[in-house]
Amino acid sequence: MKKIITSFALALTSLCLSAEDLSFRGQTDKDPLLYKLGEEIVFRVTLVDKAKKSAPVKGRKLVWERTGDDGKKEKGEALSDEPLVVKTKIDIPGFVRVIVNVLDEKGKKVPGAFAQFDGNAGADVMNIEPSPRPANFDEVWDTAIAKMKSVPMKVRLERVASPDPAVVMSEFSVNLVPGEGPATGCVAWPAAAADGTLPIKVETPGYGYGRTYISKDNVLRKGGSIVLAITRYGEDPLGSEEYHMNLWTNVCFAFCWHNMTSTNANDQFKMVMRDLRALQFAKTLPQWDGKRIYVGGGSMGGYRSMGLAAFDKDVTSCSAHYSWMTDLAGYTKYKRLEGWLPRWTVELDYIDAVHFAPRITCPVDMLIGLSDYVCPPSGQMILYRLFRGPVTLKALQNAGHGIYYGVTCPTTSYKRGACDTGKVELVPEKKDSK
């Protein structure tokens, strides 16, 4: 029996030593956002084994495919003995995408997101055009917001158990217009805070479901803040797991895909209105200093934060990471590479974040994945150009929707000041690697 166990242990050790953890290291020959129309774009990609300190792997078959906002496609294959070099170009403002996979001994793609390189680069990206902004865009939103504000607020604020006696935690609900459900969520602040001393930090959760959570550290950090966490649907923020699962699979099933041919009855319009009402309530709290309001979130939360910054001029900064619901007409009207977005209708121009952007004058912090085809990079570039306030941007190569694919995700950073004209140059701030 001892010999059998020893033999098994040796075999297992040998298997572990020979196991591969394949990934890629890759980037373009220059800044991926600064190519000119028709200029050669060069991707250089190396297959590596993370189980061997990311050493290059030789003798494996690689297959690659190039797509782009120009509709063109190319394919090729190579051995991994040398770094794979793919050369391409694009003649219209937009992006090219190069995906590289490694094949196993049966000629099938090695599965898993980390066994793939997904590289993107753009040419003349500051001239990617969105669908025209509706002439009555501001009127539609301003009228709806004015109508909501004309309805007196009826606030339910109920103290709930706090994770720390130094933090006051409450659940809130506030009415909107008759016939619409309330804005709901949780709010917290330091128990010892004096009136008129705290900024408001708004947390806007992304797509999904579950209980609303506020970290005590977020409340107490840097002298303390009022932290406002707003629900997605206007649901009970602290309901049971079963309650939230029922919402997700039944009551609110296919959230953000309802009433897509309505200007103001779709889920996104109503969600932004609830967010604005929740912030209107938060500004009545005596602890607010009357000056600072920070909003931020990722994905759908990034979209929501832009809605708050666009339609409440008291917002003083916005962090919009991997922002969803941007350039909704990009695929249908302009044949750009498609994202995980509703199929465009004329009415959706009213909820497209690129049309929020010209109303946003506060500083904006952006983080994007160039391989994010939930929220394609073309739409992110339109946002960058159209924001009216100062903007910082970090763009990650070979990174998707909040996920890093490769062993490295080279990062390019950009920064610009306020701009009222919409004529913006993309100027690198620095370049480093992650």
RAWORA-V16089 format. One record per pair of residues at least 12 apart in sequence whose C-alpha atoms are under 8 Angstrom apart, sorted by the first residue. I is the first residue (numbers start at 1). J is the second residue. Records with the same first field share a line. If there is no record, write none. Layout:
I: J ; J
This chain:
19: 51
20: 49 ; 50 ; 51
21: 49 ; 50 ; 51 ; 115
22: 47 ; 48 ; 49 ; 50 ; 51 ; 114 ; 115
23: 47 ; 48 ; 49 ; 50 ; 114 ; 115 ; 116 ; 117 ; 405 ; 406 ; 407
24: 45 ; 46 ; 47 ; 48 ; 114 ; 115 ; 116 ; 117 ; 406 ; 407 ; 408
25: 45 ; 46 ; 47 ; 48 ; 117 ; 406 ; 407 ; 408
26: 43 ; 44 ; 45 ; 46 ; 117 ; 119 ; 398 ; 406 ; 408
27: 43 ; 44 ; 45 ; 119 ; 397 ; 398 ; 410
28: 41 ; 42 ; 43 ; 44 ; 121
29: 41 ; 42 ; 43 ; 44
31: 412
32: 120 ; 121 ; 122
33: 121 ; 122 ; 123 ; 124 ; 125
34: 122 ; 123 ; 124 ; 125 ; 426
35: 121 ; 122 ; 123 ; 124
36: 123 ; 124
37: 89 ; 90 ; 91 ; 92 ; 93 ; 123 ; 124
38: 89 ; 90 ; 91 ; 123
39: 89 ; 90 ; 123
40: 87 ; 88 ; 89
41: 87 ; 88 ; 89 ; 121
42: 85 ; 86 ; 87 ; 88
43: 84 ; 85 ; 86 ; 87 ; 98 ; 119
44: 83 ; 84 ; 85 ; 86
45: 83 ; 84 ; 85 ; 117
46: 80 ; 82 ; 83 ; 84
47: 80 ; 83
50: 407
54: 407
57: 80 ; 81
58: 79 ; 80 ; 81 ; 82
59: 79 ; 80 ; 81
60: 79 ; 80 ; 81 ; 102 ; 103 ; 104
61: 77 ; 78 ; 79 ; 80 ; 102 ; 103 ; 104
62: 77 ; 78 ; 79 ; 80 ; 100 ; 101 ; 102 ; 103
63: 75 ; 76 ; 77 ; 78 ; 100 ; 101 ; 102 ; 103
64: 76 ; 77 ; 98 ; 99 ; 100 ; 101
65: 98 ; 99 ; 100
66: 96 ; 97 ; 98 ; 99
67: 96 ; 97 ; 98
68: 90 ; 94 ; 95 ; 96 ; 97 ; 336 ; 337
69: 92 ; 94 ; 95 ; 96 ; 335 ; 336 ; 337
70: 90 ; 91 ; 92 ; 94 ; 95 ; 96 ; 335 ; 336
71: 335 ; 336 ; 337
90: 122 ; 123
91: 123
92: 123 ; 124
93: 122 ; 123 ; 124 ; 125 ; 126 ; 127 ; 128
94: 122 ; 123 ; 124 ; 125 ; 128 ; 336 ; 378
95: 120 ; 121 ; 122 ; 123 ; 125 ; 377 ; 378
96: 120 ; 121 ; 122
97: 118 ; 119 ; 120 ; 121 ; 371
98: 117 ; 118 ; 119 ; 120
99: 116 ; 117 ; 118 ; 119
100: 116 ; 117 ; 118
101: 115 ; 116 ; 117
102: 115 ; 116
113: 405
114: 405 ; 406
115: 405 ; 406
116: 405 ; 406
117: 398 ; 405 ; 406
118: 371 ; 398 ; 399 ; 405
119: 370 ; 371 ; 397 ; 398
120: 370 ; 371 ; 397 ; 398
121: 370
125: 378 ; 381
126: 381 ; 382 ; 385 ; 424 ; 425 ; 426
127: 382
128: 378 ; 381 ; 382
129: 382
130: 327 ; 329 ; 330 ; 354 ; 379 ; 382
131: 327 ; 329 ; 330 ; 333 ; 349
133: 349 ; 350 ; 355
134: 349 ; 350
137: 350
145: 273
147: 177
148: 176 ; 177 ; 277
149: 277
151: 176 ; 177
153: 174 ; 175 ; 176 ; 281
154: 174 ; 175
155: 172 ; 173 ; 174 ; 175 ; 281
156: 171 ; 172 ; 173 ; 174
157: 170 ; 171 ; 172 ; 173
158: 170 ; 171 ; 172
159: 171
163: 216
164: 216
165: 191
166: 190 ; 191 ; 192
167: 188 ; 189 ; 190 ; 191 ; 216 ; 219 ; 220
168: 188 ; 189 ; 190 ; 191
169: 186 ; 187 ; 188 ; 189
170: 186 ; 187 ; 188
171: 184 ; 185 ; 186 ; 187 ; 237
172: 184 ; 185 ; 186 ; 187
173: 185
174: 277 ; 278 ; 281
175: 277
176: 274 ; 277
181: 234
182: 234 ; 274
183: 230 ; 231 ; 234 ; 274 ; 275 ; 277 ; 278
184: 230 ; 231 ; 234 ; 235 ; 236 ; 237 ; 274 ; 278
185: 212 ; 228 ; 229 ; 230 ; 231 ; 234 ; 235 ; 236 ; 237
186: 212 ; 213 ; 214 ; 228 ; 229 ; 230 ; 237
187: 214 ; 226 ; 227 ; 228 ; 229
188: 214 ; 219 ; 226 ; 227 ; 228
189: 219 ; 220 ; 224 ; 225 ; 226 ; 227
190: 219 ; 220 ; 224 ; 225 ; 226
193: 224 ; 287
194: 287
195: 286 ; 287 ; 288 ; 289
196: 286 ; 287 ; 288 ; 289 ; 290
197: 287 ; 288 ; 289
198: 224 ; 225 ; 226 ; 287 ; 288 ; 289 ; 292
199: 224 ; 225 ; 226 ; 288 ; 289 ; 290 ; 291 ; 292 ; 293 ; 294
200: 225 ; 226 ; 227 ; 228 ; 282 ; 283 ; 288 ; 292 ; 293 ; 294
201: 225 ; 226 ; 227 ; 228 ; 293 ; 294 ; 295
202: 227 ; 228 ; 229 ; 230 ; 279 ; 293 ; 294 ; 295 ; 296
203: 227 ; 228 ; 229 ; 230 ; 295 ; 296 ; 297 ; 301
204: 229 ; 230 ; 231 ; 232 ; 295 ; 296 ; 297 ; 298 ; 300 ; 301 ; 302 ; 304 ; 305
205: 229 ; 230 ; 231 ; 232 ; 297 ; 298 ; 300 ; 301
206: 232 ; 297 ; 298 ; 299 ; 300 ; 301 ; 302
207: 232 ; 299 ; 300 ; 301
208: 248
209: 232 ; 244 ; 245 ; 247 ; 248
210: 237 ; 241 ; 244 ; 245
211: 237 ; 238 ; 239 ; 240 ; 241 ; 244
212: 229 ; 230 ; 231 ; 237 ; 238
213: 229
214: 227 ; 229
226: 287 ; 288
228: 279 ; 282
230: 275 ; 278
232: 271
233: 252 ; 271
234: 274
255: 267
256: 268 ; 342
257: 342
260: 342 ; 345 ; 347 ; 348
261: 345 ; 346 ; 347 ; 348
262: 347 ; 348
263: 347 ; 348 ; 350
268: 351
269: 351
271: 304
272: 304 ; 307 ; 308
275: 304 ; 308
276: 308 ; 311 ; 312
291: 314 ; 316
292: 314 ; 315 ; 316
293: 314 ; 315 ; 316 ; 317
294: 315 ; 316 ; 317 ; 318
295: 308 ; 309 ; 315 ; 317 ; 318 ; 319
296: 318 ; 319 ; 320 ; 321
297: 319 ; 320 ; 321
298: 320 ; 321 ; 322 ; 323
299: 320 ; 321 ; 322 ; 323 ; 324 ; 375 ; 401
300: 323 ; 324 ; 325
301: 320 ; 323 ; 324
302: 319 ; 320 ; 321 ; 322 ; 323 ; 324
303: 320 ; 323 ; 324 ; 325 ; 353
305: 318 ; 319 ; 320
306: 318 ; 320 ; 353 ; 356 ; 357 ; 360
307: 353 ; 356
309: 359 ; 360 ; 361 ; 362
310: 356 ; 357 ; 358 ; 359 ; 360 ; 361
311: 359
315: 362
316: 362 ; 363
317: 362 ; 363 ; 364
318: 362 ; 363 ; 364 ; 365
319: 364 ; 365 ; 366
320: 364 ; 365 ; 366 ; 367
321: 365 ; 366 ; 367 ; 368
322: 366 ; 367 ; 368 ; 369 ; 372 ; 375 ; 401 ; 402
323: 368 ; 375 ; 380
324: 353 ; 374 ; 375
325: 341 ; 351 ; 352 ; 353 ; 375
326: 352 ; 353 ; 354 ; 375 ; 379 ; 380 ; 383
327: 352 ; 353 ; 354 ; 378 ; 379 ; 382
328: 341 ; 342 ; 343 ; 344 ; 348 ; 349 ; 352
329: 343 ; 344 ; 345 ; 349
330: 379
332: 344
336: 378
337: 373 ; 376
338: 373 ; 376
339: 373 ; 374 ; 375 ; 376
340: 373 ; 374 ; 375
341: 374 ; 375
353: 383
354: 379 ; 382 ; 383 ; 386
357: 383 ; 386 ; 387 ; 388
358: 386 ; 387 ; 388
359: 387 ; 388
360: 387 ; 388 ; 389
361: 387 ; 388 ; 389 ; 390 ; 418
362: 388 ; 389 ; 390
363: 389 ; 390 ; 391
364: 387 ; 389 ; 390 ; 391 ; 392
365: 391 ; 392 ; 393
366: 391 ; 392 ; 393 ; 394
367: 393 ; 394 ; 395
368: 380 ; 393 ; 394 ; 395 ; 396 ; 401
369: 395 ; 396 ; 397 ; 398 ; 399 ; 400 ; 401 ; 402
370: 395 ; 396 ; 397 ; 398 ; 399 ; 400
371: 397 ; 398 ; 399 ; 400 ; 401
372: 399 ; 400 ; 401 ; 402
373: 400 ; 401
374: 401
375: 401
385: 422 ; 423 ; 424
386: 422
387: 419 ; 422
388: 418 ; 419 ; 420 ; 422
389: 417 ; 418 ; 419
390: 415 ; 416 ; 417 ; 418 ; 419
391: 415 ; 416 ; 417 ; 418
392: 413 ; 414 ; 415 ; 416
393: 413 ; 414 ; 415
394: 411 ; 412 ; 413 ; 414
395: 411 ; 412 ; 413
396: 409 ; 410 ; 411 ; 412
397: 409 ; 410 ; 411
398: 410
408: 433 ; 434
409: 433 ; 434
410: 431 ; 432 ; 433 ; 434
411: 431 ; 432 ; 433 ; 434
412: 428 ; 429 ; 430 ; 431 ; 432
413: 428 ; 429 ; 430 ; 431
414: 426 ; 427 ; 428 ; 429 ; 430
415: 427 ; 428 ; 429
